[in-house]
Amino acid sequence: MPLHKGPDRPDDRPLSVNPFYGEANPVGDMAEAPPQHRLPNRPMSPSTAYQLVHDELMLDGNSRLNLATFVTTWMEPQAQVLMAECRDKNMIDKDEYPRTAELERRCVAMLADLWHAPDPSAAVGCSTTGSSEACMLAGMALKRRWSKRNTGGRPNLVMGVNVQVCWEKFCNFWEVEARLVPMEGERYHLDPQAAVELCDENTIGVVGILGSTFDGSYEPVADLCAALDAFQERTGLDIPVHVDGASGAMVAPFVDEDLAWDFRLPRVASINTSGHKYGLVYPGVGWALWRDREALPEELVFRVNYLGGDMPTFALNFSRPGAQVVAQYYSFLRLGREGYRAVQQASRDVATRLASDIEALGDFRLLTRGDQLPVFAFTTAPDVKAYDVFDVSRRLREHGWLVPAYTFPPNREDLSVLRVVCRNGFSEDLATLLLEDLKRLLPELRRQSHPLGRDAGQATAFHH
Ligand SMILES: Cc1ncc(COP(=O)(O)O)c(C=O)c1O
């Protein structure tokens, strides 16, 4: 969230109130328009308050057309009813809401099974507000494990420069050095050998991403583990891997079943995912799982009262809504493996087709094709000089499409791309409409004398 501050200048402008709710309402309660930056002095009727808030929100984008976000923007009405029924339940009150606690436990068990935990009853896990919190917890476990064998150095975490900002946060908040493998040439994510070269006795772990936020590609987790096996043989250092499966941990198990990226690899100590991304639940729910109790040091676990006994918990916050966890259980139950496979395959089909259709326009070069995460990144072809990806993003916005353009990190800061995230609810038909709009824009874009420029801060500050 932005760190909000007050208005730059004293601003006493009140909200503007539709006369229907103000002076033209004979039974109205509105003596004065409410201020924007102070609590109003007097209450107002629920219908007036509703209308004021509702009207302001009209200017938000349409979430279904938001191709920037990985986060679920459509759920079935039945899921919405369940969420409404549970929005008053606090997830931490395990004793008061034992059935909600049980559904959370079942979700962890289902994920342990899905991710091939060698002994699902030994795996431990918890729900979180999203992958960011899950990554903080996983990073803390890695750091604590390292501190037990610490020889006095400063801890470091090795990962690709393409990691999501939550890992930079983790390193900053928990005072861990971030050792980042840069991008090189046409390689836009971590290289196992380059990662191993950054490891030493103070490396708390290596993060592998399934898949990368920048372009939707899967990082080679199995090769990373193999490289770390060889490193252990040479040096004796046993460095665990955490898989950030924010999106891919809910895609690969259904449409890439043979890909070994999870607890099948003995070096993988922990995995996170965002239930609210390809887990198909409205925001905010995530999951963090550890292979076994050894991977999650016992002293990090707190206990809350549960049916007269105590229940172990691992979380950054205390209170949290139960609705999303219930909705996750609903989705697991409702879809099962076959249902998830159908949904993720449909998204992948939309992504791969749209990527090929965009490539066929001739003006663009694909970096990825949507055949790993249903996500692809593309840039302008080398001979396109009249416009750039920022112009495309801006012009598509005029048609309601939110397609982000951003610059890549070191060593490919020269590369700017557009990225399309295909999610359930972004149908083949919607993809065709996007393509038609893009086609219609091209003649005008080609007629530009040069790219129209952009706000440099915005172009590089894209992190999700
Ligand atoms: C790879 C990766 N990790 C972590 C996150 C953070 O996830 P969340 O938004 O659930 O906190 C994201 C978000 O896009 C991501 O793509």
Ligand as a Chemical Component Dictionary entry (heavy atoms), coordinates in Angstrom:
data_LIG
# 
_chem_comp.id                   LIG 
_chem_comp.type                 NON-POLYMER 
_chem_comp.pdbx_formal_charge   0 
_chem_comp.three_letter_code    LIG 
# 
loop_
_chem_comp_atom.comp_id 
_chem_comp_atom.atom_id 
_chem_comp_atom.alt_atom_id 
_chem_comp_atom.type_symbol 
_chem_comp_atom.charge 
_chem_comp_atom.model_Cartn_x 
_chem_comp_atom.model_Cartn_y 
_chem_comp_atom.model_Cartn_z 
_chem_comp_atom.pdbx_ordinal 
LIG C1 C1 C 0 6.135  -14.756 -7.746 1  
LIG C2 C2 C 0 5.344  -13.933 -6.771 2  
LIG N1 N1 N 0 5.622  -14.005 -5.459 3  
LIG C3 C3 C 0 4.934  -13.293 -4.544 4  
LIG C4 C4 C 0 3.910  -12.459 -4.923 5  
LIG C5 C5 C 0 3.144  -11.684 -3.870 6  
LIG O1 O1 O 0 1.883  -12.273 -3.760 7  
LIG P1 P1 P 0 0.647  -11.654 -2.978 8  
LIG O2 O2 O 0 0.117  -10.581 -3.871 9  
LIG O3 O3 O 0 -0.285 -12.826 -2.858 10 
LIG O4 O4 O 0 1.124  -11.143 -1.660 11 
LIG C6 C6 C 0 3.568  -12.342 -6.283 12 
LIG C7 C7 C 0 2.504  -11.442 -6.729 13 
LIG O5 O5 O 0 2.293  -11.236 -7.895 14 
LIG C8 C8 C 0 4.299  -13.111 -7.234 15 
LIG O6 O6 O 0 4.013  -13.058 -8.540 16 
# 
loop_
_chem_comp_bond.comp_id 
_chem_comp_bond.atom_id_1 
_chem_comp_bond.atom_id_2 
_chem_comp_bond.value_order 
_chem_comp_bond.pdbx_ordinal 
LIG C1 C2 SING 1  
LIG C2 N1 SING 2  
LIG C2 C8 DOUB 3  
LIG N1 C3 DOUB 4  
LIG C3 C4 SING 5  
LIG C4 C5 SING 6  
LIG C4 C6 DOUB 7  
LIG C5 O1 SING 8  
LIG O1 P1 SING 9  
LIG P1 O2 DOUB 10 
LIG P1 O3 SING 11 
LIG P1 O4 SING 12 
LIG C6 C7 SING 13 
LIG C6 C8 SING 14 
LIG C7 O5 DOUB 15 
LIG C8 O6 SING 16 
# 
